[in-house]
Amino acid sequence: MTKDEIYNWIAKDLVESFEISPERITPEARLYEDLDIDSIDAVDLIVKLKQVTGKRMQPEAFKSVRTINDVVEAVYGLIHT
């Protein structure tokens, strides 16, 4: 997966799963402050990322993630290791 494909998947999932309006989703959008993603939502997102990538992202690694772009970078790194 490319970074664009990862971003598009994440954006689509945020709209469908968390009912976030598409215009609020940008690479710089902060998950907790801008998109109101809470820790339970973050765990749900990690589970879905595992289903897509086939690899498990450690919850500790996700703690440093602040923006959608951070998620993209973390997933991209996970896929390409």
C-alpha positions, 0 to 999 in steps of 0.5 A: 500500500502507498501512503495515499492508499493508506490515507484514503482508507483511513479517511473513508473508515473515519467517515463510515465508522465514526461519522466524522464529516469528510471536510474535517479529515485532513492529514494535519487533523489531530485525532483527539482534539480535532476529530474527537477520537477517544481511546476506545475509538483508537483501539477500534482503529488499531484493530481495523488497521490489523485487518487491512495490513495483516500486521499488528500495531502495538498500542504503545506505538499508537500513543505517539500518534497525534494526527492522521498523517502520523497514523499514515506514517505508522501504518506505512512503516509497519507494512514496509518493515 
